[in-house]
Amino acid sequence: MKTKPAKVRHHTIEGRTIASHGYESDVWQDFYHLCLTASWPKFFASAALGFITLNVIFALLYLIEPNGIANLAPQNFWGTFFFSVETLATVGYGDMHPQSLYSHSVATIEVFIGIANVAVLTGLIFARFSKPTSRILFSNKLVISDFNGQPTLMLRAANARQNQIANATAKMHVLVQEVTLEGKKIRRIYDLELMRNDQPMFFLTWTIMHAITPSSPLYGLSAADMAAKELIFLIRIVGFDESIAQDIQMRQNYSHKQIMWNHQFVDVSRTEPSDEVIHIDYAKFHQTHPQDSKAISS
């Protein structure tokens, strides 16, 4: 007996493609989630396609009884299609109207579906618009350099909206591939202690730093060691956005390949004595330069 091949689903998480084998998911159980996570063009395209499909189905149902719609114009599929659009949208111009029991029955069903469709679509659009979002900018690389004589892993973050984010908290983790005594490969997550993990008011830039001390999971690792362990760094910032009065969060992940050894971030802020204004140059946000002090082993 021929076995039906299992479906493979591909999805992307944090920029990494994951293929799921042998799991049959129910689209309708995840319908709400799919509607909230789809892009705006895909969301509206799907809604438009569903609207047109429903009207085509009801137009064909009205065609079963040719004389069921009074003043049908034009006297063909397009006439019943436009009548279906008016009925489904509960517009009801009045020129065309059902005039038989069959047509009234179909119109009744369509009006009910139209009311439900408007309610669902309105709720989904509101949920998408009201979902709290953040505009936190992360540097496109990590750097490792000396800070106060200690090798330190650093990244830079900024509040792109330049509003007030209160009680911002950062957490950093590293995902490490290890081999057990039995020779089995596993992935473990280790917390990376930050030199400062909170900002009372986050509205400018923030350099997030982890000191590579003997207690750090990164202690003694070279670039080759990190590559062998396939290190992935995870950073998460949460805070309270005062503009929308809601908690927001933002995540970012980095590969070990994105580490710049013996580099420092270029300073993006300066203060002009003449106007006492803090100037932030975001054109330099991702830029680094080699460290002038003693190099770190890589």
Rosetta silent file (secondary structure, phi, psi, omega in degrees, C-alpha in Angstrom):
SEQUENCE: MKTKPAKVRHHTIEGRTIASHGYESDVWQDFYHLCLTASWPKFFASAALGFITLNVIFALLYLIEPNGIANLAPQNFWGTFFFSVETLATVGYGDMHPQSLYSHSVATIEVFIGIANVAVLTGLIFARFSKPTSRILFSNKLVISDFNGQPTLMLRAANARQNQIANATAKMHVLVQEVTLEGKKIRRIYDLELMRNDQPMFFLTWTIMHAITPSSPLYGLSAADMAAKELIFLIRIVGFDESIAQDIQMRQNYSHKQIMWNHQFVDVSRTEPSDEVIHIDYAKFHQTHPQDSKAISS
SCORE:     score description
SCORE:     0.000 S_00000001
   1 L     0.000  134.088 -176.722    0.000    0.000    0.000 S_00000001
   2 L   -79.488  129.641 -179.584    1.339    3.365   -0.992 S_00000001
   3 L   -86.983  133.235  178.751    1.924    5.715    1.937 S_00000001
   4 L   -72.800  126.272 -178.569    0.775    9.278    1.537 S_00000001
   5 L   -64.793  139.921 -179.424    3.750   11.609    1.987 S_00000001
   6 L   -70.402  143.820  179.344    3.577   13.848    5.027 S_00000001
   7 L   -73.426  146.835  177.759    3.065   17.538    4.393 S_00000001
   8 E  -115.296  123.531  178.711    5.940   19.896    5.056 S_00000001
   9 E  -107.710  130.358  178.010    5.157   23.359    6.419 S_00000001
  10 E  -108.325  132.340  173.987    7.749   26.109    6.196 S_00000001
  11 E  -145.122  159.315 -175.091    7.657   29.116    8.457 S_00000001
  12 E  -113.272  128.779  176.689   10.151   31.753    9.536 S_00000001
  13 E  -127.206  121.309  179.232   10.992   32.596   13.138 S_00000001
  14 L    52.862   40.723  176.726   13.460   35.370   13.902 S_00000001
  15 L    79.510    2.703 -179.097   14.780   35.243   10.350 S_00000001
  16 E  -114.433  131.312 -178.451   15.401   31.479   10.419 S_00000001
  17 E   -82.107  132.084  179.272   13.394   29.064    8.260 S_00000001
  18 E  -123.357  129.656  178.002   11.916   26.041   10.030 S_00000001
  19 E  -105.174  123.507  179.657   10.372   23.082    8.190 S_00000001
  20 E  -102.198  126.343 -178.002    7.751   21.082   10.111 S_00000001
  21 E  -112.536  140.477  170.625    7.221   17.476    9.009 S_00000001
  22 L    75.213   14.567  177.970    4.351   15.127    9.828 S_00000001
  23 L  -117.054  118.507  179.308    2.066   17.642   11.581 S_00000001
  24 L   -93.403  104.214 -178.934   -1.388   18.209   10.144 S_00000001
  25 L   -89.546  151.081  177.457   -2.514   21.623   11.348 S_00000001
  26 L   -97.512  112.713 -176.259   -6.103   22.851   11.271 S_00000001
  27 L   -60.341  -38.185 -176.062   -6.227   26.193    9.474 S_00000001
  28 L   -68.913  -29.601  176.626   -9.538   27.156   11.076 S_00000001
  29 L   -70.019  -28.251  179.365   -8.166   26.669   14.587 S_00000001
  30 L  -103.590   15.224 -174.224   -5.349   29.104   13.741 S_00000001
  31 H   -60.354  -46.500 -178.702   -7.516   31.439   11.652 S_00000001
  32 H   -62.438  -42.952  179.252   -7.462   34.333   14.151 S_00000001
  33 H   -63.985  -41.725  179.146   -3.706   34.041   14.592 S_00000001
  34 H   -62.926  -39.388 -179.753   -3.157   33.940   10.828 S_00000001
  35 H   -66.961  -33.391 -178.052   -5.279   37.063   10.361 S_00000001
  36 H   -80.840  -28.520 -175.432   -3.306   38.988   12.987 S_00000001
  37 H   -96.071  -13.020  179.025    0.140   37.921   11.790 S_00000001
  38 L   -69.648  153.953  177.046   -0.374   38.282    8.031 S_00000001
  39 L   -68.458  159.333 -178.867    0.960   41.391    6.323 S_00000001
  40 H   -60.350  -45.051  177.542   -1.514   44.174    5.557 S_00000001
  41 H   -59.433  -42.917  179.717   -1.456   43.561    1.760 S_00000001
  42 H   -67.054  -37.709  179.681   -2.020   39.823    2.267 S_00000001
  43 H   -62.406  -50.272 -178.012   -4.762   40.479    4.839 S_00000001
  44 H   -70.603  -34.147  177.047   -6.753   42.820    2.579 S_00000001
  45 H   -64.356  -40.822  178.631   -6.144   40.643   -0.492 S_00000001
  46 H   -66.757  -40.899  178.773   -7.536   37.624    1.381 S_00000001
  47 H   -64.157  -41.834  179.164  -10.529   39.626    2.613 S_00000001
  48 H   -65.730  -40.838  179.038  -11.246   40.864   -0.926 S_00000001
  49 H   -64.041  -41.471  177.453  -10.918   37.351   -2.346 S_00000001
  50 H   -64.326  -39.222  178.965  -13.318   35.988    0.272 S_00000001
  51 H   -63.335  -46.535 -179.728  -15.794   38.793   -0.456 S_00000001
  52 H   -65.214  -41.330 -179.523  -15.728   38.126   -4.203 S_00000001
  53 H   -61.403  -45.213  178.863  -15.996   34.348   -3.700 S_00000001
  54 H   -60.576  -43.058 -178.688  -19.077   34.685   -1.494 S_00000001
  55 H   -68.110  -34.707  176.619  -20.766   36.966   -4.006 S_00000001
  56 H   -64.181  -43.398 -179.482  -20.007   34.594   -6.883 S_00000001
  57 H   -61.736  -47.303 -178.802  -21.564   31.694   -4.939 S_00000001
  58 H   -70.974  -31.871  176.051  -24.745   33.632   -4.124 S_00000001
  59 H   -61.623  -40.999  177.929  -24.954   35.028   -7.667 S_00000001
  60 H   -67.590  -34.619  177.127  -25.031   31.459   -8.972 S_00000001
  61 H   -66.100  -40.190  178.590  -27.703   30.551   -6.416 S_00000001
  62 H   -66.767  -29.659 -179.702  -29.891   33.455   -7.584 S_00000001
  63 H   -69.328  -17.839  179.406  -29.469   32.312  -11.194 S_00000001
  64 L   -60.243  -36.062  176.035  -31.190   29.013  -10.348 S_00000001
  65 L  -113.727   98.465 -171.934  -34.492   30.898  -10.440 S_00000001
  66 L   -57.155  -35.144 -176.117  -34.189   33.368  -13.386 S_00000001
  67 L  -100.325   18.686 -176.847  -37.238   35.483  -12.434 S_00000001
  68 L   -77.182  -17.888 -178.809  -36.581   35.541   -8.695 S_00000001
  69 E  -113.993  121.882  178.910  -35.108   39.060   -8.734 S_00000001
  70 E   -76.656  143.564  177.053  -37.274   41.981   -9.819 S_00000001
  71 L    59.571   32.833 -179.261  -35.721   44.650  -12.081 S_00000001
  72 L   -64.953  125.037 -179.724  -32.599   42.565  -12.543 S_00000001
  73 L  -147.108  125.920   -6.562  -30.106   44.527  -14.628 S_00000001
  74 L   -72.857  164.697 -175.350  -28.317   43.288  -16.566 S_00000001
  75 L   -81.886   59.356  179.683  -30.304   40.123  -17.132 S_00000001
  76 L  -157.973 -162.430 -178.105  -27.369   37.754  -16.634 S_00000001
  77 H   -58.093  -40.077 -176.755  -24.765   36.635  -14.102 S_00000001
  78 H   -65.116  -31.097  176.141  -23.505   40.169  -13.546 S_00000001
  79 H   -63.705  -49.008  178.921  -26.950   41.321  -12.533 S_00000001
  80 H   -67.696  -30.991  178.695  -27.240   38.662   -9.835 S_00000001
  81 H   -64.502  -47.301 -178.849  -23.621   39.304   -8.818 S_00000001
  82 H   -69.869  -32.219  174.072  -24.230   43.006   -8.188 S_00000001
  83 H   -64.246  -38.319  177.892  -27.498   42.229   -6.412 S_00000001
  84 H   -64.487  -40.347  178.324  -25.527   39.828   -4.212 S_00000001
  85 H   -60.698  -45.030  179.689  -22.979   42.565   -3.454 S_00000001
  86 H   -64.203  -38.265 -178.880  -25.749   44.941   -2.373 S_00000001
  87 H   -73.145  -45.050 -178.365  -27.375   42.252   -0.243 S_00000001
  88 H   -64.037  -35.205  179.198  -24.187   40.962    1.378 S_00000001
  89 L   -86.074    1.719 -178.152  -23.142   44.515    2.240 S_00000001
  90 L    53.839   37.105  177.839  -26.700   45.243    3.493 S_00000001
  91 L   -79.208  -56.739  176.118  -26.808   48.303    1.186 S_00000001
  92 L    61.531   70.657  178.919  -30.194   47.638   -0.391 S_00000001
  93 L   -65.823  -28.017  176.785  -30.629   50.343   -3.060 S_00000001
  94 L   100.667  -18.843  179.895  -34.170   49.150   -3.659 S_00000001
  95 L   -66.168  -47.948  177.192  -34.097   48.956   -7.466 S_00000001
  96 L  -104.334  136.226 -179.433  -33.535   45.188   -7.444 S_00000001
  97 E  -153.513  152.894  178.923  -35.313   43.072   -4.854 S_00000001
  98 E   -64.803  145.983  178.118  -36.360   39.440   -4.337 S_00000001
  99 L  -136.705   18.472  175.199  -39.841   38.548   -5.557 S_00000001
 100 L  -140.545  161.913 -179.420  -40.094   34.831   -4.865 S_00000001
 101 H   -60.391  -41.684 -179.550  -39.937   32.605   -1.813 S_00000001
 102 H   -61.643  -48.249 -177.741  -36.726   31.022   -3.062 S_00000001
 103 H   -66.294  -37.745  176.329  -34.987   34.364   -3.668 S_00000001
 104 H   -62.732  -38.824 -179.954  -36.162   35.739   -0.319 S_00000001
 105 H   -65.412  -45.552  178.516  -34.747   32.657    1.406 S_00000001
 106 H   -64.010  -41.366  179.679  -31.363   32.994   -0.290 S_00000001
 107 H   -63.925  -37.502  178.380  -31.290   36.742    0.465 S_00000001
 108 H   -61.720  -45.236  177.849  -32.105   36.062    4.124 S_00000001
 109 H   -63.120  -41.708 -177.524  -29.167   33.678    4.413 S_00000001
 110 H   -67.155  -39.181  178.062  -26.900   36.125    2.615 S_00000001
 111 H   -62.124  -42.410  178.660  -27.884   39.051    4.857 S_00000001
 112 H   -61.409  -45.509  178.642  -27.082   36.973    7.941 S_00000001
 113 H   -65.004  -37.412  179.555  -23.684   36.003    6.498 S_00000001
 114 H   -64.200  -42.797  178.323  -23.081   39.631    5.490 S_00000001
 115 H   -63.313  -43.657  178.810  -23.756   40.929    9.017 S_00000001
 116 H   -64.705  -39.741 -179.477  -21.459   38.285   10.499 S_00000001
 117 H   -63.574  -43.189  178.615  -18.789   39.032    7.884 S_00000001
 118 H   -63.888  -41.484 -179.732  -18.832   42.772    8.657 S_00000001
 119 H   -63.994  -44.824 -179.485  -18.610   42.076   12.396 S_00000001
 120 H   -65.971  -46.155 -178.214  -15.680   39.676   12.013 S_00000001
 121 H   -64.223  -40.168  177.454  -13.794   41.893    9.564 S_00000001
 122 H   -62.866  -43.200  179.346  -14.306   44.984   11.750 S_00000001
 123 H   -64.042  -40.649 -179.841  -13.053   43.111   14.793 S_00000001
 124 H   -66.602  -42.958  179.492   -9.976   41.820   12.959 S_00000001
 125 H   -63.884  -42.060  178.027   -9.068   45.263   11.603 S_00000001
 126 H   -63.746  -42.387 -179.938   -9.504   46.814   15.059 S_00000001
 127 H   -62.600  -38.709  179.170   -7.394   44.068   16.652 S_00000001
 128 H   -68.062  -41.859 -179.237   -4.605   44.638   14.110 S_00000001
 129 H   -71.274  -34.956 -175.276   -4.639   48.413   14.594 S_00000001
 130 H   -85.621   -7.548 -179.711   -4.868   48.255   18.386 S_00000001
 131 L   -66.035  123.234 -178.242   -2.077   45.696   18.780 S_00000001
 132 L   -66.007  132.458  179.299    0.776   47.474   20.605 S_00000001
 133 L  -128.670  155.828  179.196    3.931   47.710   18.523 S_00000001
 134 L  -120.746  160.407  176.847    7.352   49.108   19.223 S_00000001
 135 L  -126.757   61.721  178.347    9.950   50.800   17.071 S_00000001
 136 E   -92.788  125.492 -178.091   13.123   49.770   18.845 S_00000001
 137 E   -95.581  128.478  177.060   16.153   49.814   16.583 S_00000001
 138 E  -109.655  146.599  174.563   18.891   47.238   17.190 S_00000001
 139 L   -63.080  148.563 -176.251   22.426   47.376   15.826 S_00000001
 140 L   -83.839    8.298  177.597   22.972   44.952   12.972 S_00000001
 141 L  -153.538  163.097  170.795   26.006   43.433   14.698 S_00000001
 142 E  -103.900  156.272  174.040   27.506   42.635   18.093 S_00000001
 143 E  -128.480  149.949  171.810   30.952   43.758   19.185 S_00000001
 144 E  -124.670  120.158  179.809   33.412   42.298   21.671 S_00000001
 145 E  -153.677  172.080  178.987   35.987   44.692   23.076 S_00000001
 146 E   -75.526  137.491  172.566   37.580   45.728   26.360 S_00000001
 147 E  -137.949  115.187 -173.395   35.505   47.815   28.742 S_00000001
 148 L    55.223   39.862  176.891   37.215   48.808   31.982 S_00000001
 149 L    76.662    8.167 -177.351   39.825   46.166   31.249 S_00000001
 150 E  -121.756  127.615  174.832   37.255   43.385   30.881 S_00000001
 151 E   -55.390  130.573 -172.502   36.257   41.684   27.584 S_00000001
 152 E  -136.911  134.013  173.945   32.650   42.722   27.025 S_00000001
 153 E   -89.146  130.187 -174.976   29.948   41.726   24.570 S_00000001
 154 E  -135.760  148.425  168.913   27.965   44.774   23.438 S_00000001
 155 E  -141.843  163.964 -177.509   25.050   45.721   21.228 S_00000001
 156 E  -120.391  140.626  177.718   23.262   49.008   20.693 S_00000001
 157 E  -131.176  154.717  178.772   19.543   49.767   20.850 S_00000001
 158 E  -149.017  148.389  175.519   17.551   52.935   20.253 S_00000001
 159 E   -87.473  101.292 -173.799   13.957   54.066   20.566 S_00000001
 160 L   -66.217  -26.515  179.348   13.201   54.993   16.949 S_00000001
 161 L   -78.002  -18.178  178.444    9.939   56.760   17.867 S_00000001
 162 L    57.793   34.596  171.835   11.866   58.975   20.292 S_00000001
 163 L  -105.463 -170.202 -177.173    8.993   59.004   22.742 S_00000001
 164 L   -94.061  119.959  170.355    9.074   57.976   26.387 S_00000001
 165 E  -111.358  111.702 -174.899    9.345   54.262   27.192 S_00000001
 166 E   -88.621  148.687  174.952    9.253   53.911   30.964 S_00000001
 167 E    51.523   47.051  177.752   10.853   51.113   32.979 S_00000001
 168 E   -71.329  133.608 -179.112   12.532   49.514   29.975 S_00000001
 169 E  -127.881  135.423  179.545   14.112   46.163   30.844 S_00000001
 170 E  -114.847  141.298  173.897   16.533   44.133   28.738 S_00000001
 171 E  -132.472  140.423 -177.472   17.267   40.428   28.953 S_00000001
 172 E  -130.992  138.384 -179.281   19.888   38.566   26.965 S_00000001
 173 E  -135.726  160.948  175.516   20.353   34.852   26.404 S_00000001
 174 E  -128.731  133.254  178.491   22.632   32.651   24.354 S_00000001
 175 E   -98.988  119.942 -172.886   21.579   29.457   22.612 S_00000001
 176 E  -120.137  134.981  173.547   24.409   26.916   22.621 S_00000001
 177 E   -90.854  123.435 -178.818   24.694   23.583   20.856 S_00000001
 178 E  -125.033  164.335  178.400   26.256   21.005   23.160 S_00000001
 179 E  -118.704  125.353  179.686   27.021   17.298   23.008 S_00000001
 180 L   -75.171  172.736  178.396   26.015   15.032   25.899 S_00000001
 181 L   -61.823  -24.410  178.677   28.157   12.182   27.229 S_00000001
 182 L   -84.996    0.752  178.707   26.051    9.876   25.067 S_00000001
 183 L    84.452   13.373 -179.289   27.029   11.835   21.972 S_00000001
 184 L   -92.511  133.520  178.627   23.612   13.412   21.475 S_00000001
 185 E   -81.992  130.507  177.075   23.442   17.006   20.257 S_00000001
 186 E  -134.858  160.481  176.149   21.187   19.283   22.310 S_00000001
 187 E  -112.965  131.209  179.548   20.535   23.010   22.467 S_00000001
 188 E  -123.791  148.811  178.871   20.668   24.817   25.775 S_00000001
 189 E  -109.574  128.275  177.509   19.815   28.376   26.691 S_00000001
 190 E  -117.122  140.696  175.744   22.010   30.292   29.110 S_00000001
 191 E   -78.298  139.903  175.840   21.224   33.661   30.653 S_00000001
 192 E  -108.818  114.491 -178.819   23.765   36.412   30.046 S_00000001
 193 L   -69.873  129.758 -178.219   24.020   38.783   32.990 S_00000001
 194 L   -96.465  148.644  178.178   23.970   42.402   31.853 S_00000001
 195 L   -66.618  -30.897  171.045   25.973   45.199   33.397 S_00000001
 196 L  -149.039  122.106 -175.165   22.744   47.192   33.411 S_00000001
 197 L  -109.871   10.581  179.578   19.442   45.583   32.503 S_00000001
 198 E  -144.772  153.505  176.024   17.022   48.475   32.985 S_00000001
 199 E  -133.397  118.133  179.874   16.452   52.046   31.862 S_00000001
 200 E   -58.055  -43.027  176.977   14.020   54.242   33.837 S_00000001
 201 E  -134.879  111.260 -177.178   13.336   56.346   30.732 S_00000001
 202 E  -103.842   99.694  178.237   14.372   54.920   27.359 S_00000001
 203 L  -134.903   -7.493  175.781   14.127   57.623   24.691 S_00000001
 204 L  -114.438 -128.496  179.040   17.640   57.879   23.230 S_00000001
 205 E  -107.409  162.348 -177.363   20.205   55.116   22.666 S_00000001
 206 E  -146.802  119.667  174.665   21.220   52.283   24.963 S_00000001
 207 E   -94.175  114.024 -177.522   24.396   50.204   24.805 S_00000001
 208 E   -93.410  126.033 -170.949   23.610   46.800   26.321 S_00000001
 209 E  -128.366  140.735  173.920   26.712   45.104   27.729 S_00000001
 210 E  -125.338  117.147  179.598   27.617   41.675   29.077 S_00000001
 211 E   -76.831  127.675 -178.698   30.965   41.332   30.823 S_00000001
 212 L   -87.363   79.694  179.621   32.742   38.097   29.833 S_00000001
 213 L   -93.231  173.620  177.660   33.896   37.125   33.316 S_00000001
 214 L   -57.118  -22.483  179.008   34.852   33.611   34.518 S_00000001
 215 L   -87.230   -3.543 -178.549   31.192   33.080   35.450 S_00000001
 216 L   -81.559  142.148  174.853   29.996   33.898   31.907 S_00000001
 217 L   -62.551  -15.160 -178.405   29.029   31.086   29.503 S_00000001
 218 L   -95.264   -2.537 -173.632   31.210   32.883   26.930 S_00000001
 219 L   -62.747  129.284  176.811   34.349   32.917   29.031 S_00000001
 220 L    80.041    0.604 -179.303   37.373   31.580   27.183 S_00000001
 221 L   -85.275  134.337  173.477   35.517   31.071   23.894 S_00000001
 222 L   -95.565  177.767  177.638   37.188   32.165   20.685 S_00000001
 223 H   -61.195  -38.655  178.767   35.446   32.925   17.390 S_00000001
 224 H   -66.171  -38.760  178.097   36.157   29.347   16.281 S_00000001
 225 H   -64.034  -42.635  179.880   34.665   27.966   19.510 S_00000001
 226 H   -64.458  -37.279  177.797   31.510   30.034   19.046 S_00000001
 227 H   -66.415  -40.382 -179.648   31.186   28.804   15.466 S_00000001
 228 H   -65.559  -33.621 -179.677   31.583   25.175   16.586 S_00000001
 229 L   -89.970   -1.732  178.085   28.859   25.639   19.204 S_00000001
 230 L    51.897   53.790 -176.157   26.644   27.535   16.705 S_00000001
 231 L   -65.909  135.790  172.621   25.933   30.305   19.189 S_00000001
 232 E  -127.244  126.824 -178.436   22.758   32.352   18.741 S_00000001
 233 E  -100.965  133.669 -178.653   22.223   35.424   20.914 S_00000001
 234 E  -118.246  129.628  178.898   18.710   36.478   21.886 S_00000001
 235 E  -127.027  138.134  179.428   17.849   39.939   23.196 S_00000001
 236 E  -136.784  133.209  176.840   14.472   41.170   24.430 S_00000001
 237 E  -121.770  127.881  176.207   13.457   44.634   25.592 S_00000001
 238 E  -123.797  152.250  179.409   10.146   45.292   27.308 S_00000001
 239 E  -172.029  179.856 -179.225    8.771   48.558   28.631 S_00000001
 240 E  -109.101  114.891  179.573    5.741   50.807   29.061 S_00000001
 241 E   -83.000  112.964 -176.467    5.001   53.087   26.118 S_00000001
 242 L   -71.468  -21.026 -179.222    3.513   56.270   27.577 S_00000001
 243 L   -69.806  -39.685 -178.388    2.125   57.379   24.201 S_00000001
 244 L  -109.096   -0.403  177.628   -0.263   54.413   23.889 S_00000001
 245 L    54.811   44.512  178.768   -0.335   53.516   27.617 S_00000001
 246 E  -141.433  156.212  173.576    0.483   49.872   26.936 S_00000001
 247 E   -74.982  138.563  177.927    3.343   47.464   27.531 S_00000001
 248 E  -128.735  159.351  176.327    5.460   46.853   24.457 S_00000001
 249 E  -147.795  155.940  179.558    8.267   44.443   23.660 S_00000001
 250 E  -144.912  139.791 -179.420   10.814   43.900   20.928 S_00000001
 251 E  -123.033  154.266  175.995   13.088   40.939   20.201 S_00000001
 252 E  -151.222  146.065  176.123   16.211   40.498   18.151 S_00000001
 253 E  -127.823  151.099 -178.878   18.543   37.599   17.520 S_00000001
 254 E  -131.838  143.837  172.263   22.155   37.485   16.376 S_00000001
 255 E   -90.352  158.991  175.625   24.339   34.739   14.980 S_00000001
 256 H   -60.306  -22.236  178.911   27.925   34.253   16.100 S_00000001
 257 H   -70.331  -16.456 -177.688   28.824   35.369   12.565 S_00000001
 258 H   -92.425    8.342  179.160   27.583   38.884   13.398 S_00000001
 259 E   -85.729  130.321  173.737   30.177   39.445   16.126 S_00000001
 260 E  -102.168  108.413 -178.493   32.864   42.042   15.393 S_00000001
 261 E   -78.945  141.360  178.536   35.900   41.131   17.462 S_00000001
 262 L    58.799   35.036  177.617   38.110   43.934   18.829 S_00000001
 263 E  -123.550  157.893  174.361   35.648   46.573   17.624 S_00000001
 264 E  -129.394  155.606  176.805   33.702   49.366   19.295 S_00000001
 265 E   -75.072  141.816  174.552   30.584   51.232   18.238 S_00000001
 266 L   -69.912  137.107 -179.732   31.065   54.679   16.746 S_00000001
 267 L   -65.712  128.993 -177.497   29.716   57.381   19.048 S_00000001
 268 L  -104.756   -7.148 -176.032   26.377   58.641   17.693 S_00000001
 269 E  -115.059  147.748  174.822   25.675   61.438   20.186 S_00000001
 270 E  -152.452  155.814  179.010   27.218   64.827   20.659 S_00000001
 271 E  -122.077  126.792  178.192   26.312   68.014   22.512 S_00000001
 272 E   -88.180  120.676 -179.557   26.810   71.451   21.033 S_00000001
 273 L   -59.680  -27.957 -175.566   27.897   73.948   23.729 S_00000001
 274 L   -70.205  -36.840 -176.688   26.242   76.761   21.810 S_00000001
 275 L  -117.397   -3.902  178.858   22.700   75.365   21.937 S_00000001
 276 L    53.408   37.768  178.945   22.973   72.686   24.675 S_00000001
 277 E  -108.697  136.346  176.203   21.106   70.251   22.416 S_00000001
 278 E   -83.066  121.155 -179.938   21.861   66.524   22.299 S_00000001
 279 E  -103.901  128.762  178.336   22.394   65.505   18.673 S_00000001
 280 E  -113.772  120.348 -179.311   21.919   61.842   17.678 S_00000001
 281 L  -101.340   96.097 -177.694   23.360   60.792   14.315 S_00000001
 282 H   -72.989  -12.527  175.510   21.483   57.618   13.331 S_00000001
 283 H   -65.746  -22.286  179.170   23.515   57.390   10.119 S_00000001
 284 H  -101.288    8.354 -170.592   26.340   56.092   12.340 S_00000001
 285 L   -59.112  -40.306 -176.420   24.130   53.813   14.421 S_00000001
 286 L   -94.389   -1.967 -173.918   25.453   50.539   12.966 S_00000001
 287 L   -79.389  144.228  175.403   29.032   51.703   12.395 S_00000001
 288 E  -129.385  167.393  174.439   31.980   50.287   14.335 S_00000001
 289 E  -143.192  153.442 -179.354   35.704   50.922   14.443 S_00000001
 290 E   -60.302  144.610  178.797   38.658   48.790   15.562 S_00000001
 291 L   -74.374  139.697 -176.758   39.513   49.036   19.238 S_00000001
 292 L   -82.037  -26.199 -175.753   42.678   50.972   19.956 S_00000001
 293 L   -78.931 -170.715 -178.066   43.581   49.107   23.134 S_00000001
 294 L   -56.299  131.194 -176.710   44.983   45.609   23.539 S_00000001
 295 L   -69.727  151.944  176.413   43.271   43.120   21.189 S_00000001
 296 L   -94.631  140.769 -179.508   41.078   40.338   22.445 S_00000001
 297 L   -62.788  131.125  179.090   41.955   36.808   21.401 S_00000001
 298 L  -133.129    0.000    0.000   39.733   35.617   18.558 S_00000001
